[in-house]
Amino acid sequence: MSMTYQEFPGVEWIEGAGDFITVDEKLCDGCGNCIRVCLAKCYKMTGKKAHVDNLERCMECGACWYSCPPDAIQFSWPPGGTGFRTLWG
């Protein structure tokens, strides 16, 4: 099953299974970089720690992973056939 969101024209999400992004709360220093760079708004801050709030809209860009100074974000790309496709490349 695929989904689209009005905020992301030309992007189609393909349903996947499992959590492919997690935040290690022991490593998270609460900098909020993941929240600032995530275009899909997948993260929220709780008790000065970031956590994944919603993976449904994740675009698998990896920006959160790259922007996390303490390497608290564990990002394992979903297996083939999941994730998103875009009309523009």
Gaussian input, Z-matrix of N, CA and C with variables (Angstrom, degrees):
# hf/3-21g

backbone

0 1
 N
 C     1     B1
 C     2     B2     1     A1
 N     3     B3     2     A2     1     D1
 C     4     B4     3     A3     2     D2
 C     5     B5     4     A4     3     D3
 N     6     B6     5     A5     4     D4
 C     7     B7     6     A6     5     D5
 C     8     B8     7     A7     6     D6
 N     9     B9     8     A8     7     D7
 C    10    B10     9     A9     8     D8
 C    11    B11    10    A10     9     D9
 N    12    B12    11    A11    10    D10
 C    13    B13    12    A12    11    D11
 C    14    B14    13    A13    12    D12
 N    15    B15    14    A14    13    D13
 C    16    B16    15    A15    14    D14
 C    17    B17    16    A16    15    D15
 N    18    B18    17    A17    16    D16
 C    19    B19    18    A18    17    D17
 C    20    B20    19    A19    18    D18
 N    21    B21    20    A20    19    D19
 C    22    B22    21    A21    20    D20
 C    23    B23    22    A22    21    D21
 N    24    B24    23    A23    22    D22
 C    25    B25    24    A24    23    D23
 C    26    B26    25    A25    24    D24
 N    27    B27    26    A26    25    D25
 C    28    B28    27    A27    26    D26
 C    29    B29    28    A28    27    D27
 N    30    B30    29    A29    28    D28
 C    31    B31    30    A30    29    D29
 C    32    B32    31    A31    30    D30
 N    33    B33    32    A32    31    D31
 C    34    B34    33    A33    32    D32
 C    35    B35    34    A34    33    D33
 N    36    B36    35    A35    34    D34
 C    37    B37    36    A36    35    D35
 C    38    B38    37    A37    36    D36
 N    39    B39    38    A38    37    D37
 C    40    B40    39    A39    38    D38
 C    41    B41    40    A40    39    D39
 N    42    B42    41    A41    40    D40
 C    43    B43    42    A42    41    D41
 C    44    B44    43    A43    42    D42
 N    45    B45    44    A44    43    D43
 C    46    B46    45    A45    44    D44
 C    47    B47    46    A46    45    D45
 N    48    B48    47    A47    46    D46
 C    49    B49    48    A48    47    D47
 C    50    B50    49    A49    48    D48
 N    51    B51    50    A50    49    D49
 C    52    B52    51    A51    50    D50
 C    53    B53    52    A52    51    D51
 N    54    B54    53    A53    52    D52
 C    55    B55    54    A54    53    D53
 C    56    B56    55    A55    54    D54
 N    57    B57    56    A56    55    D55
 C    58    B58    57    A57    56    D56
 C    59    B59    58    A58    57    D57
 N    60    B60    59    A59    58    D58
 C    61    B61    60    A60    59    D59
 C    62    B62    61    A61    60    D60
 N    63    B63    62    A62    61    D61
 C    64    B64    63    A63    62    D62
 C    65    B65    64    A64    63    D63
 N    66    B66    65    A65    64    D64
 C    67    B67    66    A66    65    D65
 C    68    B68    67    A67    66    D66
 N    69    B69    68    A68    67    D67
 C    70    B70    69    A69    68    D68
 C    71    B71    70    A70    69    D69
 N    72    B72    71    A71    70    D70
 C    73    B73    72    A72    71    D71
 C    74    B74    73    A73    72    D72
 N    75    B75    74    A74    73    D73
 C    76    B76    75    A75    74    D74
 C    77    B77    76    A76    75    D75
 N    78    B78    77    A77    76    D76
 C    79    B79    78    A78    77    D77
 C    80    B80    79    A79    78    D78
 N    81    B81    80    A80    79    D79
 C    82    B82    81    A81    80    D80
 C    83    B83    82    A82    81    D81
 N    84    B84    83    A83    82    D82
 C    85    B85    84    A84    83    D83
 C    86    B86    85    A85    84    D84
 N    87    B87    86    A86    85    D85
 C    88    B88    87    A87    86    D86
 C    89    B89    88    A88    87    D87
 N    90    B90    89    A89    88    D88
 C    91    B91    90    A90    89    D89
 C    92    B92    91    A91    90    D90
 N    93    B93    92    A92    91    D91
 C    94    B94    93    A93    92    D92
 C    95    B95    94    A94    93    D93
 N    96    B96    95    A95    94    D94
 C    97    B97    96    A96    95    D95
 C    98    B98    97    A97    96    D96
 N    99    B99    98    A98    97    D97
 C   100   B100    99    A99    98    D98
 C   101   B101   100   A100    99    D99
 N   102   B102   101   A101   100   D100
 C   103   B103   102   A102   101   D101
 C   104   B104   103   A103   102   D102
 N   105   B105   104   A104   103   D103
 C   106   B106   105   A105   104   D104
 C   107   B107   106   A106   105   D105
 N   108   B108   107   A107   106   D106
 C   109   B109   108   A108   107   D107
 C   110   B110   109   A109   108   D108
 N   111   B111   110   A110   109   D109
 C   112   B112   111   A111   110   D110
 C   113   B113   112   A112   111   D111
 N   114   B114   113   A113   112   D112
 C   115   B115   114   A114   113   D113
 C   116   B116   115   A115   114   D114
 N   117   B117   116   A116   115   D115
 C   118   B118   117   A117   116   D116
 C   119   B119   118   A118   117   D117
 N   120   B120   119   A119   118   D118
 C   121   B121   120   A120   119   D119
 C   122   B122   121   A121   120   D120
 N   123   B123   122   A122   121   D121
 C   124   B124   123   A123   122   D122
 C   125   B125   124   A124   123   D123
 N   126   B126   125   A125   124   D124
 C   127   B127   126   A126   125   D125
 C   128   B128   127   A127   126   D126
 N   129   B129   128   A128   127   D127
 C   130   B130   129   A129   128   D128
 C   131   B131   130   A130   129   D129
 N   132   B132   131   A131   130   D130
 C   133   B133   132   A132   131   D131
 C   134   B134   133   A133   132   D132
 N   135   B135   134   A134   133   D133
 C   136   B136   135   A135   134   D134
 C   137   B137   136   A136   135   D135
 N   138   B138   137   A137   136   D136
 C   139   B139   138   A138   137   D137
 C   140   B140   139   A139   138   D138
 N   141   B141   140   A140   139   D139
 C   142   B142   141   A141   140   D140
 C   143   B143   142   A142   141   D141
 N   144   B144   143   A143   142   D142
 C   145   B145   144   A144   143   D143
 C   146   B146   145   A145   144   D144
 N   147   B147   146   A146   145   D145
 C   148   B148   147   A147   146   D146
 C   149   B149   148   A148   147   D147
 N   150   B150   149   A149   148   D148
 C   151   B151   150   A150   149   D149
 C   152   B152   151   A151   150   D150
 N   153   B153   152   A152   151   D151
 C   154   B154   153   A153   152   D152
 C   155   B155   154   A154   153   D153
 N   156   B156   155   A155   154   D154
 C   157   B157   156   A156   155   D155
 C   158   B158   157   A157   156   D156
 N   159   B159   158   A158   157   D157
 C   160   B160   159   A159   158   D158
 C   161   B161   160   A160   159   D159
 N   162   B162   161   A161   160   D160
 C   163   B163   162   A162   161   D161
 C   164   B164   163   A163   162   D162
 N   165   B165   164   A164   163   D163
 C   166   B166   165   A165   164   D164
 C   167   B167   166   A166   165   D165
 N   168   B168   167   A167   166   D166
 C   169   B169   168   A168   167   D167
 C   170   B170   169   A169   168   D168
 N   171   B171   170   A170   169   D169
 C   172   B172   171   A171   170   D170
 C   173   B173   172   A172   171   D171
 N   174   B174   173   A173   172   D172
 C   175   B175   174   A174   173   D173
 C   176   B176   175   A175   174   D174
 N   177   B177   176   A176   175   D175
 C   178   B178   177   A177   176   D176
 C   179   B179   178   A178   177   D177
 N   180   B180   179   A179   178   D178
 C   181   B181   180   A180   179   D179
 C   182   B182   181   A181   180   D180
 N   183   B183   182   A182   181   D181
 C   184   B184   183   A183   182   D182
 C   185   B185   184   A184   183   D183
 N   186   B186   185   A185   184   D184
 C   187   B187   186   A186   185   D185
 C   188   B188   187   A187   186   D186
 N   189   B189   188   A188   187   D187
 C   190   B190   189   A189   188   D188
 C   191   B191   190   A190   189   D189
 N   192   B192   191   A191   190   D190
 C   193   B193   192   A192   191   D191
 C   194   B194   193   A193   192   D192
 N   195   B195   194   A194   193   D193
 C   196   B196   195   A195   194   D194
 C   197   B197   196   A196   195   D195
 N   198   B198   197   A197   196   D196
 C   199   B199   198   A198   197   D197
 C   200   B200   199   A199   198   D198
 N   201   B201   200   A200   199   D199
 C   202   B202   201   A201   200   D200
 C   203   B203   202   A202   201   D201
 N   204   B204   203   A203   202   D202
 C   205   B205   204   A204   203   D203
 C   206   B206   205   A205   204   D204
 N   207   B207   206   A206   205   D205
 C   208   B208   207   A207   206   D206
 C   209   B209   208   A208   207   D207
 N   210   B210   209   A209   208   D208
 C   211   B211   210   A210   209   D209
 C   212   B212   211   A211   210   D210
 N   213   B213   212   A212   211   D211
 C   214   B214   213   A213   212   D212
 C   215   B215   214   A214   213   D213
 N   216   B216   215   A215   214   D214
 C   217   B217   216   A216   215   D215
 C   218   B218   217   A217   216   D216
 N   219   B219   218   A218   217   D217
 C   220   B220   219   A219   218   D218
 C   221   B221   220   A220   219   D219
 N   222   B222   221   A221   220   D220
 C   223   B223   222   A222   221   D221
 C   224   B224   223   A223   222   D222
 N   225   B225   224   A224   223   D223
 C   226   B226   225   A225   224   D224
 C   227   B227   226   A226   225   D225
 N   228   B228   227   A227   226   D226
 C   229   B229   228   A228   227   D227
 C   230   B230   229   A229   228   D228
 N   231   B231   230   A230   229   D229
 C   232   B232   231   A231   230   D230
 C   233   B233   232   A232   231   D231
 N   234   B234   233   A233   232   D232
 C   235   B235   234   A234   233   D233
 C   236   B236   235   A235   234   D234
 N   237   B237   236   A236   235   D235
 C   238   B238   237   A237   236   D236
 C   239   B239   238   A238   237   D237
 N   240   B240   239   A239   238   D238
 C   241   B241   240   A240   239   D239
 C   242   B242   241   A241   240   D240
 N   243   B243   242   A242   241   D241
 C   244   B244   243   A243   242   D242
 C   245   B245   244   A244   243   D243
 N   246   B246   245   A245   244   D244
 C   247   B247   246   A246   245   D245
 C   248   B248   247   A247   246   D246
 N   249   B249   248   A248   247   D247
 C   250   B250   249   A249   248   D248
 C   251   B251   250   A250   249   D249
 N   252   B252   251   A251   250   D250
 C   253   B253   252   A252   251   D251
 C   254   B254   253   A253   252   D252
 N   255   B255   254   A254   253   D253
 C   256   B256   255   A255   254   D254
 C   257   B257   256   A256   255   D255
 N   258   B258   257   A257   256   D256
 C   259   B259   258   A258   257   D257
 C   260   B260   259   A259   258   D258
 N   261   B261   260   A260   259   D259
 C   262   B262   261   A261   260   D260
 C   263   B263   262   A262   261   D261
 N   264   B264   263   A263   262   D262
 C   265   B265   264   A264   263   D263
 C   266   B266   265   A265   264   D264

   B1=1.4452
   B2=1.5286
   B3=1.2962
   B4=1.4558
   B5=1.5208
   B6=1.3540
   B7=1.4530
   B8=1.5248
   B9=1.3077
   B10=1.4593
   B11=1.5256
   B12=1.3290
   B13=1.4567
   B14=1.5181
   B15=1.3162
   B16=1.4583
   B17=1.5291
   B18=1.3488
   B19=1.4559
   B20=1.5262
   B21=1.3393
   B22=1.4576
   B23=1.5284
   B24=1.3344
   B25=1.4659
   B26=1.5219
   B27=1.3083
   B28=1.4548
   B29=1.5137
   B30=1.3421
   B31=1.4582
   B32=1.5217
   B33=1.3243
   B34=1.4704
   B35=1.5260
   B36=1.3290
   B37=1.4613
   B38=1.5191
   B39=1.3252
   B40=1.4563
   B41=1.5248
   B42=1.3159
   B43=1.4591
   B44=1.5265
   B45=1.2994
   B46=1.4578
   B47=1.5158
   B48=1.3024
   B49=1.4534
   B50=1.5172
   B51=1.2978
   B52=1.4464
   B53=1.5155
   B54=1.3117
   B55=1.4580
   B56=1.5159
   B57=1.3100
   B58=1.4566
   B59=1.5212
   B60=1.3393
   B61=1.4561
   B62=1.5304
   B63=1.3157
   B64=1.4613
   B65=1.5284
   B66=1.3215
   B67=1.4631
   B68=1.5192
   B69=1.3223
   B70=1.4581
   B71=1.5272
   B72=1.3344
   B73=1.4593
   B74=1.5273
   B75=1.3135
   B76=1.4663
   B77=1.5303
   B78=1.3277
   B79=1.4630
   B80=1.5278
   B81=1.3275
   B82=1.4695
   B83=1.5268
   B84=1.3391
   B85=1.4675
   B86=1.5315
   B87=1.3371
   B88=1.4578
   B89=1.5131
   B90=1.3312
   B91=1.4700
   B92=1.5284
   B93=1.3201
   B94=1.4632
   B95=1.5157
   B96=1.3326
   B97=1.4611
   B98=1.5216
   B99=1.3207
   B100=1.4672
   B101=1.5315
   B102=1.3086
   B103=1.4686
   B104=1.5225
   B105=1.3249
   B106=1.4682
   B107=1.5266
   B108=1.3254
   B109=1.4675
   B110=1.5219
   B111=1.3211
   B112=1.4730
   B113=1.5293
   B114=1.3261
   B115=1.4655
   B116=1.5204
   B117=1.3302
   B118=1.4631
   B119=1.5263
   B120=1.3146
   B121=1.4706
   B122=1.5278
   B123=1.3226
   B124=1.4626
   B125=1.5259
   B126=1.3435
   B127=1.4649
   B128=1.5191
   B129=1.3374
   B130=1.4669
   B131=1.5151
   B132=1.3123
   B133=1.4565
   B134=1.5273
   B135=1.3144
   B136=1.4552
   B137=1.5183
   B138=1.3224
   B139=1.4568
   B140=1.5184
   B141=1.3279
   B142=1.4676
   B143=1.5270
   B144=1.3254
   B145=1.4577
   B146=1.5229
   B147=1.3234
   B148=1.4613
   B149=1.5261
   B150=1.3057
   B151=1.4601
   B152=1.5276
   B153=1.3295
   B154=1.4569
   B155=1.5229
   B156=1.3068
   B157=1.4558
   B158=1.5260
   B159=1.3446
   B160=1.4561
   B161=1.5251
   B162=1.3173
   B163=1.4674
   B164=1.5240
   B165=1.3264
   B166=1.4658
   B167=1.5180
   B168=1.3213
   B169=1.4651
   B170=1.5217
   B171=1.3263
   B172=1.4569
   B173=1.5293
   B174=1.3359
   B175=1.4554
   B176=1.5269
   B177=1.3413
   B178=1.4644
   B179=1.5269
   B180=1.3220
   B181=1.4655
   B182=1.5243
   B183=1.3296
   B184=1.4562
   B185=1.5190
   B186=1.3389
   B187=1.4664
   B188=1.5239
   B189=1.3037
   B190=1.4671
   B191=1.5258
   B192=1.2876
   B193=1.4645
   B194=1.5295
   B195=1.3351
   B196=1.4560
   B197=1.5252
   B198=1.3259
   B199=1.4656
   B200=1.5257
   B201=1.3028
   B202=1.4665
   B203=1.5375
   B204=1.3591
   B205=1.4610
   B206=1.5406
   B207=1.3452
   B208=1.4648
   B209=1.5389
   B210=1.3327
   B211=1.4696
   B212=1.5299
   B213=1.3233
   B214=1.4620
   B215=1.5251
   B216=1.3245
   B217=1.4663
   B218=1.5177
   B219=1.3084
   B220=1.4586
   B221=1.5221
   B222=1.3103
   B223=1.4658
   B224=1.5172
   B225=1.3177
   B226=1.4682
   B227=1.5239
   B228=1.3054
   B229=1.4604
   B230=1.5160
   B231=1.3063
   B232=1.4705
   B233=1.5276
   B234=1.3274
   B235=1.4544
   B236=1.5296
   B237=1.3125
   B238=1.4640
   B239=1.5200
   B240=1.3356
   B241=1.4587
   B242=1.5095
   B243=1.3349
   B244=1.4618
   B245=1.5098
   B246=1.2992
   B247=1.4446
   B248=1.5171
   B249=1.3158
   B250=1.4722
   B251=1.5126
   B252=1.3088
   B253=1.4632
   B254=1.5107
   B255=1.3050
   B256=1.4564
   B257=1.5231
   B258=1.2947
   B259=1.4557
   B260=1.5274
   B261=1.3275
   B262=1.4591
   B263=1.5264
   B264=1.2872
   B265=1.4564
   B266=1.4107
   A1=108.37
   A2=117.70
   A3=121.10
   A4=109.72
   A5=115.04
   A6=120.91
   A7=108.38
   A8=115.40
   A9=120.98
   A10=107.68
   A11=115.77
   A12=121.77
   A13=107.57
   A14=116.27
   A15=121.94
   A16=111.61
   A17=117.42
   A18=120.78
   A19=112.76
   A20=117.52
   A21=122.15
   A22=109.77
   A23=117.86
   A24=119.86
   A25=111.55
   A26=115.83
   A27=121.12
   A28=114.66
   A29=118.09
   A30=121.77
   A31=109.00
   A32=115.37
   A33=121.60
   A34=108.01
   A35=116.94
   A36=121.81
   A37=109.79
   A38=115.63
   A39=122.12
   A40=107.21
   A41=116.65
   A42=121.44
   A43=111.66
   A44=115.53
   A45=122.09
   A46=109.65
   A47=115.81
   A48=120.16
   A49=109.58
   A50=116.26
   A51=121.03
   A52=113.54
   A53=115.09
   A54=122.13
   A55=108.49
   A56=117.43
   A57=120.93
   A58=112.31
   A59=116.97
   A60=121.93
   A61=107.65
   A62=115.86
   A63=120.77
   A64=107.97
   A65=115.56
   A66=121.54
   A67=107.49
   A68=116.29
   A69=121.62
   A70=106.98
   A71=116.52
   A72=121.01
   A73=112.64
   A74=117.87
   A75=120.63
   A76=110.85
   A77=116.80
   A78=121.03
   A79=113.26
   A80=117.54
   A81=121.41
   A82=110.18
   A83=115.68
   A84=120.11
   A85=112.10
   A86=117.08
   A87=121.20
   A88=115.05
   A89=117.98
   A90=120.73
   A91=112.60
   A92=117.58
   A93=121.22
   A94=115.34
   A95=118.24
   A96=120.12
   A97=111.54
   A98=117.60
   A99=120.82
   A100=110.90
   A101=115.98
   A102=120.38
   A103=110.41
   A104=116.44
   A105=120.56
   A106=112.68
   A107=118.42
   A108=119.88
   A109=114.21
   A110=118.02
   A111=120.29
   A112=110.63
   A113=116.11
   A114=121.22
   A115=112.47
   A116=116.80
   A117=121.06
   A118=112.41
   A119=117.26
   A120=122.49
   A121=111.84
   A122=115.75
   A123=121.80
   A124=113.41
   A125=117.71
   A126=121.62
   A127=112.63
   A128=114.79
   A129=122.42
   A130=107.60
   A131=115.85
   A132=121.97
   A133=107.94
   A134=116.76
   A135=122.65
   A136=107.92
   A137=116.62
   A138=120.11
   A139=113.51
   A140=117.44
   A141=124.28
   A142=113.66
   A143=116.71
   A144=122.09
   A145=108.16
   A146=116.45
   A147=120.62
   A148=109.23
   A149=115.69
   A150=120.07
   A151=109.00
   A152=115.18
   A153=120.67
   A154=107.48
   A155=115.66
   A156=121.32
   A157=111.55
   A158=116.68
   A159=119.68
   A160=109.59
   A161=117.13
   A162=120.48
   A163=112.78
   A164=117.59
   A165=120.57
   A166=112.89
   A167=116.61
   A168=121.09
   A169=112.96
   A170=118.39
   A171=121.72
   A172=110.92
   A173=115.52
   A174=121.00
   A175=112.36
   A176=116.64
   A177=122.37
   A178=112.51
   A179=116.87
   A180=119.94
   A181=111.85
   A182=117.01
   A183=121.43
   A184=114.12
   A185=118.40
   A186=120.81
   A187=111.08
   A188=117.60
   A189=121.06
   A190=110.47
   A191=115.83
   A192=123.02
   A193=110.33
   A194=116.18
   A195=121.15
   A196=112.92
   A197=117.30
   A198=120.69
   A199=113.97
   A200=117.80
   A201=121.86
   A202=110.20
   A203=117.46
   A204=119.85
   A205=114.80
   A206=119.39
   A207=117.71
   A208=113.82
   A209=117.90
   A210=121.81
   A211=112.68
   A212=115.80
   A213=120.87
   A214=112.26
   A215=117.22
   A216=120.48
   A217=109.77
   A218=115.03
   A219=122.22
   A220=106.53
   A221=117.33
   A222=122.51
   A223=108.29
   A224=116.60
   A225=120.61
   A226=106.92
   A227=115.06
   A228=118.87
   A229=110.36
   A230=116.92
   A231=120.45
   A232=110.66
   A233=117.46
   A234=119.94
   A235=110.88
   A236=117.18
   A237=122.21
   A238=112.47
   A239=114.35
   A240=119.89
   A241=113.23
   A242=118.57
   A243=120.70
   A244=108.40
   A245=116.98
   A246=120.46
   A247=112.09
   A248=115.82
   A249=118.03
   A250=111.86
   A251=115.28
   A252=123.45
   A253=107.09
   A254=116.82
   A255=119.85
   A256=109.82
   A257=116.55
   A258=121.96
   A259=111.55
   A260=117.03
   A261=121.31
   A262=113.59
   A263=118.77
   A264=119.95
   A265=114.77
   D1=137.79
   D2=178.22
   D3=-116.32
   D4=157.29
   D5=-179.71
   D6=-134.28
   D7=155.61
   D8=172.61
   D9=-130.38
   D10=157.31
   D11=176.91
   D12=-127.76
   D13=137.98
   D14=-177.68
   D15=-59.46
   D16=-33.06
   D17=-178.33
   D18=-69.24
   D19=-18.28
   D20=-177.10
   D21=-123.00
   D22=74.82
   D23=-178.36
   D24=-63.37
   D25=138.76
   D26=177.91
   D27=84.65
   D28=1.71
   D29=-179.57
   D30=-111.35
   D31=133.10
   D32=179.36
   D33=-122.71
   D34=126.01
   D35=178.56
   D36=-92.99
   D37=134.49
   D38=177.83
   D39=-105.09
   D40=126.49
   D41=-175.29
   D42=-59.87
   D43=134.34
   D44=176.94
   D45=-126.97
   D46=-177.80
   D47=179.82
   D48=-130.52
   D49=142.98
   D50=174.17
   D51=93.70
   D52=158.43
   D53=177.69
   D54=-89.03
   D55=111.65
   D56=-179.00
   D57=-99.44
   D58=-2.24
   D59=173.21
   D60=-131.44
   D61=129.70
   D62=175.22
   D63=-135.68
   D64=158.96
   D65=176.94
   D66=-117.82
   D67=124.73
   D68=175.77
   D69=-81.37
   D70=106.20
   D71=-175.62
   D72=-62.62
   D73=-25.84
   D74=178.61
   D75=-68.69
   D76=-30.58
   D77=-179.26
   D78=-92.23
   D79=-26.77
   D80=-176.84
   D81=-62.23
   D82=126.77
   D83=179.16
   D84=-101.88
   D85=5.10
   D86=176.14
   D87=75.58
   D88=20.70
   D89=-177.76
   D90=-65.09
   D91=-28.51
   D92=178.54
   D93=82.14
   D94=6.83
   D95=179.32
   D96=-57.53
   D97=-41.22
   D98=-178.76
   D99=-60.40
   D100=-39.22
   D101=179.98
   D102=-67.49
   D103=-40.38
   D104=-178.68
   D105=-68.63
   D106=-36.84
   D107=-174.51
   D108=-91.28
   D109=-14.11
   D110=-175.99
   D111=-78.81
   D112=107.51
   D113=179.11
   D114=-66.74
   D115=-26.63
   D116=-177.33
   D117=-89.41
   D118=-3.46
   D119=178.64
   D120=58.36
   D121=50.74
   D122=-178.86
   D123=-83.03
   D124=-13.81
   D125=-173.14
   D126=-111.48
   D127=152.79
   D128=171.73
   D129=-137.99
   D130=158.04
   D131=177.68
   D132=-102.59
   D133=129.65
   D134=176.53
   D135=-134.42
   D136=120.95
   D137=179.12
   D138=56.57
   D139=41.95
   D140=179.54
   D141=64.43
   D142=22.83
   D143=176.02
   D144=-132.29
   D145=139.06
   D146=177.17
   D147=-80.43
   D148=146.73
   D149=171.95
   D150=-145.62
   D151=156.07
   D152=178.79
   D153=-75.66
   D154=123.46
   D155=-177.94
   D156=-99.70
   D157=-33.96
   D158=-174.04
   D159=-156.77
   D160=110.75
   D161=178.40
   D162=-91.02
   D163=-8.14
   D164=-178.06
   D165=-56.06
   D166=-36.24
   D167=-174.65
   D168=-98.12
   D169=1.14
   D170=-177.03
   D171=-58.57
   D172=133.60
   D173=179.66
   D174=-98.41
   D175=5.22
   D176=176.23
   D177=56.50
   D178=32.34
   D179=-178.92
   D180=-77.14
   D181=-24.11
   D182=179.69
   D183=82.38
   D184=4.46
   D185=-178.29
   D186=-59.03
   D187=-39.33
   D188=179.84
   D189=-62.39
   D190=-43.11
   D191=-178.36
   D192=-63.70
   D193=-46.39
   D194=-179.34
   D195=-68.01
   D196=-29.91
   D197=-173.98
   D198=-93.11
   D199=4.72
   D200=-176.96
   D201=-92.53
   D202=102.75
   D203=-176.59
   D204=-58.11
   D205=-41.23
   D206=-178.30
   D207=-87.29
   D208=9.26
   D209=-178.91
   D210=56.30
   D211=40.86
   D212=-179.88
   D213=-80.23
   D214=-18.19
   D215=-177.01
   D216=-91.24
   D217=124.74
   D218=176.27
   D219=-101.45
   D220=118.29
   D221=-174.80
   D222=-123.18
   D223=112.66
   D224=176.32
   D225=-120.06
   D226=112.22
   D227=-175.25
   D228=-56.04
   D229=140.75
   D230=179.52
   D231=-64.38
   D232=154.76
   D233=176.87
   D234=-64.24
   D235=160.95
   D236=-178.43
   D237=-49.14
   D238=146.04
   D239=178.36
   D240=92.92
   D241=-0.76
   D242=177.28
   D243=-120.40
   D244=174.87
   D245=177.72
   D246=96.00
   D247=-145.86
   D248=-176.37
   D249=-128.34
   D250=158.57
   D251=173.12
   D252=-125.54
   D253=145.23
   D254=177.49
   D255=-122.00
   D256=149.93
   D257=-179.54
   D258=-73.81
   D259=-15.95
   D260=-172.66
   D261=-110.07
   D262=28.73
   D263=176.52
   D264=114.08

